[in-house]
């Protein structure tokens, strides 16, 4: 089943994001290689695909896991969590309807 991992950043998270970005992307690439990643990306802090120093306000990952518990465990081990990027992470089931 798919699960949505909805993360909210702390204020001024960009420096934290930069230090942990490579490890964060590596985990997402692994999900992609396994065919389990549906979508992933950050929420820009301003209405622009490249927000520059404005940074981001959070992230969304939708991926396939065996259970809510395994999705939560994966989210808890995100390098962004350890780096202090996120102030809140919500994991919940996701039902793909479209496309």
Secondary structure as UniProt FT lines:
FT   STRAND          2..9
FT   TURN            11..12
FT   HELIX           14..33
FT   TURN            34..35
FT   STRAND          37..44
FT   HELIX           52..54
FT   STRAND          56..64
FT   HELIX           68..76
FT   HELIX           79..82
FT   TURN            83..84
FT   STRAND          86..94
//
